[in-house]
Every structure is written in structure tokens, then in C-alpha cells.
Amino acid sequence: MANLKDIQRQIKSVTNTQKTTRAMKLVSTAKLRRAEELAKRSRLYAEKMNQVIAEIAGRIKCNKVGGIDNRCFTKIENPKIIDIVFVTADKGLCAGFNIQTIKAVNKLIAGFKEKNVKVRLRGIGKKGIEYFKYNEVELFDEVSNLSSKPDKVRSDEFISSSIEDYKYGKIDGLYIVYNGYKSIIAQELHVNQVLPVATEQFECNEVQNSVIEIEAQDEEHMLDSLVTKYVEYNLYYSLIDSVAAEHSARMQAMDAATNNAKEMVKSLKVEFNKARQAAITTELIEIISGVESMK
């Protein structure tokens, strides 16, 4: 039977842990409300941007005999080099939030290696960067303190080299992998190919009644500019969506930890009461035995 002082020490320790996890849950809940609202607004902007780029690209595709003469919209049959940008959290204590993204990146890398495609890995988030460095996976580029505090300027700077390398033929594809916000109790893994932009969705009949008026000579320049903004905002939105998902995952993890600590305290208190009863019984037996021996 454990010592009473040891059990009391354990109860105190678990109770303190319970207070910490409860506080962390409350903090994540408050942060989640703000992040969730920002993610919803950003999602609307991203959808509108996708509609605009689809309309302009669709118009060019339908009006030009050879289709879209832009590398960003040209499917690369045999890619040689691919950029993969992953987004993880800078902190832990959020259950399987980070490991899901890491597993998806590993699966993507393995698939490209089978096809003899070189992968340039670009990491955002301390947890993912630490994992790949520990496993001796080379990182082409990395940045911390961006996934926890999304910043449009820093995000654009980080992705700009990949955009330029794709336009000039140095790479043949760009993927963004992150764990996004689905609901307050669920996250959704995203593996998005942002370059080249898929053209299968562009239908001629959908651009006949276009509300966007653009001079024919400006279409190509407009499209090239929009592609840059499209990729930049895709990464920025990924950061925002990932932050909301991170707080959601941490809130759930801390709620589970708080409940587990509560159950453990209950169990330790039962154990403490049993140990105290055993100690009292032992003391009574010793007293009675002492009295009997004095007779």
C-alpha cells in the first residue's frame, strides 16, 4: 500500500495539472472564436478570387485556338522537381494535429520518390521543422513564428521564390499541405496542388455571360498577375485556417486532459481513503495488542 504522504503529493500534483489544462482550454476557446471568424471571412475572399481566375482563364481557353499559353495553367506530364510547402503549429499539446500533416507530407514525398521526382521541402511551423530535421530530411526553406501569427507580408515573401521558380521552369509543381478547420470538434487535412492551376474546371459555356470586362490584350497580363495573388493568398489562407484548426485541436486535447486528471484525482482519493483506513486499522490493532499484553 502506498504511503499516505506520497498519495497526497500525487493528488496535489494532478490537481495542479488539472488547473493548468483547464486554463489552457479556456485560452484556446477564446482564441478559437477570433480565429474561426477570420477563417470564415478569408474563405469567402479565397472563393471569390478562385471564381475570378477561373473566369478569366476560361475566357482565354475558349477564345484562343491553342488554349491558355501560360505555364501556370499547363499540365506537366513528367515533372522533375516539386515544391511541397507544409504548415504545422509552433507549439504542441494539440493531440494529433501536427502528426496528421507530417504523415501526409511523408506520403506525398514517398509517392514522388517512386516516380523519381525530386522534392524541395519548405516548412512553416516549429513542430514540423523539428520532426524533419530530427529524421534527417533536408529542408529547402523554413520559417517559424508564422503559423502561430499569420502575416500576409511574410507569407508572400516565403512563397514568392516558388512562384518565380515555377514560372521560369525551375520547378514543375507546387503543393501546400496543412490541417484546416472543419468544425469546433473536427479538423480537415488538405493536400492542395496550387501550381499548375487545374484547367479541367474551366467550361466555355460558363464564361459566355461574363460580367468582367477586360480588353483582350490585357487578359494574359491580368492572368499572370492573378496567378501570383492566387498562390500567395492560398498560402495565407492556409495559415489562417491552420491556426483555427490548431486552437480547435488544442481545446479538445486540453478538455480530454482535464477530464482525465479529474478521474485520476478521484481514483487517488479512493486509494488515499483505503490507505488511511488500513493505517487506522493497523494502529487500533497495535493499541489493542498493547493493552492485552499489559493484562
C-alpha positions as CSV (number, residue, x, y, z in Angstrom):
1,M,0.0,0.0,0.0
2,A,1.4,3.4,-1.0
3,N,2.5,5.9,1.7
4,L,-0.2,8.5,2.6
5,K,2.1,11.4,2.0
6,D,3.1,10.0,-1.4
7,I,-0.6,9.8,-2.4
8,Q,-1.3,13.3,-1.1
9,R,1.6,14.6,-3.1
10,Q,0.3,12.8,-6.2
11,I,-3.2,14.3,-5.7
12,K,-1.8,17.8,-5.4
13,S,0.4,17.3,-8.5
14,V,-2.6,16.0,-10.6
15,T,-4.9,18.8,-9.3
16,N,-2.3,21.4,-10.3
17,T,-2.1,19.8,-13.8
18,Q,-5.9,19.9,-14.0
19,K,-5.9,23.6,-13.3
20,T,-3.3,24.2,-16.0
21,T,-5.1,22.1,-18.6
22,R,-8.4,23.8,-17.8
23,A,-6.8,27.3,-18.2
24,M,-5.2,26.2,-21.5
25,K,-8.6,25.0,-22.7
26,L,-10.2,28.4,-21.9
27,V,-7.4,30.3,-23.6
28,S,-7.7,28.1,-26.8
29,T,-11.5,28.5,-26.7
30,A,-11.2,32.3,-26.6
31,K,-8.5,32.3,-29.4
32,L,-10.6,29.9,-31.5
33,R,-13.6,32.3,-31.6
34,R,-11.4,35.0,-33.2
35,A,-9.5,32.6,-35.5
36,E,-12.8,31.0,-36.6
37,E,-14.3,34.3,-37.6
38,L,-11.2,35.4,-39.5
39,A,-11.1,32.0,-41.3
40,K,-14.7,32.4,-42.4
41,R,-14.1,35.8,-43.9
42,S,-10.9,34.7,-45.5
43,R,-12.6,31.7,-47.1
44,L,-15.1,34.0,-48.8
45,Y,-12.3,36.1,-50.3
46,A,-10.5,32.9,-51.4
47,E,-13.6,31.6,-53.1
48,K,-14.2,34.9,-55.0
49,M,-10.6,35.0,-56.1
50,N,-10.8,31.5,-57.4
51,Q,-14.0,32.5,-59.3
52,V,-12.3,35.4,-60.9
53,I,-9.2,33.5,-62.0
54,A,-11.4,30.7,-63.3
55,E,-13.5,33.1,-65.4
56,I,-10.5,34.9,-67.0
57,A,-8.7,31.6,-67.6
58,G,-11.8,30.1,-69.0
59,R,-12.4,33.0,-71.4
60,I,-8.8,32.8,-72.7
61,K,-9.1,29.0,-73.0
62,C,-12.3,29.2,-75.0
63,N,-11.3,32.2,-77.3
64,K,-7.8,31.1,-78.2
65,V,-7.2,28.2,-80.6
66,G,-4.2,26.8,-78.7
67,G,-5.8,27.2,-75.2
68,I,-4.1,29.1,-72.4
69,D,-0.5,29.9,-73.3
70,N,0.7,30.2,-69.7
71,R,2.9,27.7,-67.9
72,C,0.9,28.2,-64.7
73,F,-2.0,26.5,-66.5
74,T,-0.1,23.9,-68.4
75,K,-0.2,20.3,-67.1
76,I,3.4,19.0,-66.7
77,E,3.3,15.3,-67.8
78,N,6.7,14.3,-66.4
79,P,7.7,16.6,-63.5
80,K,11.3,16.7,-62.4
81,I,11.2,18.9,-59.3
82,I,8.3,19.6,-57.0
83,D,8.0,22.1,-54.1
84,I,6.0,21.0,-51.1
85,V,5.0,23.6,-48.5
86,F,3.7,22.3,-45.2
87,V,2.1,24.1,-42.3
88,T,2.3,22.9,-38.8
89,A,2.0,24.5,-35.4
90,D,4.8,26.2,-33.5
91,K,3.6,24.5,-30.3
92,G,2.4,21.1,-29.2
93,L,-0.3,19.9,-26.8
94,C,-2.8,19.7,-29.6
95,A,-3.3,15.9,-29.9
96,G,-2.6,14.5,-33.5
97,F,-2.9,17.9,-35.2
98,N,0.7,18.1,-36.3
99,I,1.3,14.4,-36.9
100,Q,-1.5,14.2,-39.4
101,T,0.1,16.9,-41.6
102,I,3.5,15.3,-41.2
103,K,2.1,11.9,-42.3
104,A,0.5,13.5,-45.3
105,V,3.8,15.1,-46.3
106,N,5.7,11.8,-45.9
107,K,3.2,10.0,-48.0
108,L,3.5,12.7,-50.7
109,I,7.3,12.6,-50.7
110,A,7.3,8.8,-50.9
111,G,4.9,8.9,-53.9
112,F,7.1,11.4,-55.8
113,K,10.3,9.4,-55.0
114,E,8.7,6.3,-56.6
115,K,8.3,8.4,-59.8
116,N,11.9,9.8,-59.5
117,V,10.7,13.3,-58.8
118,K,12.9,15.5,-56.7
119,V,11.1,17.2,-53.8
120,R,12.1,20.5,-52.3
121,L,10.5,20.7,-48.8
122,R,9.6,24.1,-47.5
123,G,8.5,24.1,-43.8
124,I,6.3,26.5,-41.8
125,G,5.9,25.8,-38.1
126,K,8.4,24.7,-35.5
127,K,6.9,21.2,-34.8
128,G,7.1,20.1,-38.4
129,I,10.5,21.6,-39.0
130,E,11.9,19.8,-35.8
131,Y,10.4,16.5,-36.9
132,F,12.0,16.5,-40.4
133,K,15.4,17.8,-39.1
134,Y,15.4,15.0,-36.4
135,N,14.7,12.4,-39.1
136,E,17.5,14.0,-41.3
137,V,15.1,15.1,-44.1
138,E,16.6,18.1,-45.9
139,L,14.6,21.3,-45.8
140,F,14.9,23.6,-48.7
141,D,13.5,26.5,-46.8
142,E,11.9,27.1,-43.4
143,V,10.3,29.7,-41.2
144,S,9.0,29.7,-37.6
145,N,6.6,32.1,-35.8
146,L,4.5,32.4,-38.9
147,S,1.9,29.6,-38.4
148,S,1.1,30.9,-34.9
149,K,0.9,34.5,-36.1
150,P,-0.1,34.6,-39.8
151,D,1.3,37.7,-41.6
152,K,0.5,38.4,-45.2
153,V,3.8,40.1,-46.0
154,R,5.9,37.4,-44.5
155,S,3.7,34.7,-46.1
156,D,4.1,36.4,-49.6
157,E,7.9,36.6,-49.2
158,F,8.1,33.0,-48.2
159,I,6.2,31.7,-51.3
160,S,7.4,34.2,-53.8
161,S,10.5,32.2,-54.8
162,S,8.4,29.1,-55.5
163,I,6.1,31.1,-57.8
164,E,9.1,32.6,-59.7
165,D,10.8,29.2,-59.9
166,Y,7.7,27.7,-61.4
167,K,7.2,30.5,-63.9
168,Y,10.8,30.1,-65.1
169,G,10.7,26.3,-65.3
170,K,12.9,25.6,-62.3
171,I,10.2,23.5,-60.6
172,D,7.2,21.7,-62.1
173,G,4.6,21.8,-59.4
174,L,3.7,23.4,-56.0
175,Y,1.8,21.7,-53.2
176,I,0.5,23.1,-49.9
177,V,-0.2,20.6,-47.1
178,Y,-1.9,21.7,-43.9
179,N,-4.6,20.7,-41.4
180,G,-7.5,23.0,-41.7
181,Y,-10.6,24.0,-39.6
182,K,-13.8,22.0,-40.3
183,S,-15.8,22.5,-37.1
184,I,-15.2,23.1,-33.4
185,I,-14.7,19.4,-32.9
186,A,-13.1,18.4,-36.2
187,Q,-10.1,19.3,-38.4
188,E,-9.7,18.5,-42.1
189,L,-6.4,17.6,-43.8
190,H,-5.7,19.5,-47.1
191,V,-3.2,18.5,-49.8
192,N,-3.6,21.2,-52.4
193,Q,-1.9,21.4,-55.7
194,V,-1.8,25.1,-56.4
195,L,0.6,25.1,-59.4
196,P,-0.1,24.3,-62.2
197,V,-3.7,25.6,-61.8
198,A,-6.1,22.9,-62.9
199,T,-7.9,23.8,-66.1
200,E,-10.4,21.0,-66.2
201,Q,-12.9,23.1,-64.3
202,F,-13.0,25.9,-66.9
203,E,-16.1,25.4,-69.1
204,C,-16.7,27.6,-72.2
205,N,-20.5,27.9,-71.5
206,E,-19.8,29.3,-68.1
207,V,-17.9,32.3,-69.4
208,Q,-20.3,33.4,-72.2
209,N,-22.2,35.8,-69.9
210,S,-19.2,37.1,-68.1
211,V,-19.7,40.3,-66.0
212,I,-16.0,41.1,-66.1
213,E,-15.0,43.4,-68.9
214,I,-11.3,43.2,-69.8
215,E,-9.5,44.2,-73.0
216,A,-8.2,41.2,-75.0
217,Q,-4.6,42.5,-74.9
218,D,-4.8,42.7,-71.1
219,E,-6.0,39.2,-70.4
220,E,-2.7,37.5,-70.4
221,H,-1.1,40.1,-68.1
222,M,-4.1,40.1,-65.8
223,L,-4.0,36.3,-65.7
224,D,-0.3,36.3,-64.8
225,S,-0.8,38.8,-62.0
226,L,-3.8,36.9,-60.7
227,V,-1.9,33.7,-60.5
228,T,0.7,35.3,-58.2
229,K,-2.0,36.7,-56.0
230,Y,-3.9,33.3,-56.2
231,V,-0.9,31.3,-54.9
232,E,0.0,33.9,-52.3
233,Y,-3.5,34.0,-50.9
234,N,-3.7,30.2,-50.9
235,L,-0.8,30.1,-48.6
236,Y,-2.0,32.9,-46.4
237,Y,-5.5,31.3,-46.1
238,S,-3.8,28.0,-45.3
239,L,-2.1,29.7,-42.3
240,I,-5.3,31.3,-41.1
241,D,-7.3,28.0,-41.5
242,S,-4.5,26.1,-39.8
243,V,-4.5,28.5,-36.7
244,A,-8.2,28.0,-36.2
245,A,-7.8,24.2,-36.5
246,E,-4.8,24.3,-34.1
247,H,-6.9,26.0,-31.4
248,S,-9.8,23.7,-32.0
249,A,-7.5,20.6,-31.6
250,R,-5.8,22.1,-28.5
251,M,-9.1,22.9,-26.9
252,Q,-10.2,19.3,-27.4
253,A,-6.9,17.9,-26.2
254,M,-6.9,20.1,-23.0
255,D,-10.6,19.2,-22.3
256,A,-9.7,15.5,-22.5
257,A,-6.6,16.0,-20.3
258,T,-8.7,17.9,-17.7
259,N,-11.3,15.1,-17.6
260,N,-8.5,12.5,-17.3
261,A,-6.9,14.5,-14.5
262,K,-10.3,14.7,-12.7
263,E,-10.8,10.9,-13.0
264,M,-7.2,10.3,-11.7
265,V,-7.8,12.6,-8.7
266,K,-11.0,10.5,-7.9
267,S,-9.0,7.3,-8.2
268,L,-6.2,8.7,-6.0
269,K,-8.7,9.9,-3.3
270,V,-10.2,6.4,-3.2
271,E,-6.7,4.9,-2.8
272,F,-5.9,7.5,-0.1
273,N,-9.0,6.6,1.9
274,K,-8.2,2.9,1.6
275,A,-4.6,3.6,2.8
276,R,-5.9,5.8,5.7
277,Q,-8.4,3.1,6.8
278,A,-5.6,0.5,6.7
279,A,-3.4,2.7,8.7
280,I,-6.1,3.4,11.3
281,T,-6.9,-0.3,11.5
282,T,-3.2,-1.1,12.0
283,E,-3.0,1.5,14.8
284,L,-6.1,0.0,16.5
285,I,-4.7,-3.5,16.3
286,E,-1.4,-2.3,17.8
287,I,-3.2,-0.5,20.7
288,I,-5.4,-3.5,21.4
289,S,-2.4,-5.8,21.3
290,G,-0.5,-3.5,23.7
291,V,-3.4,-3.4,26.1
292,E,-3.8,-7.2,26.0
293,S,-0.1,-7.7,26.6
294,M,-0.3,-5.5,29.8
295,K,-3.0,-7.6,31.4
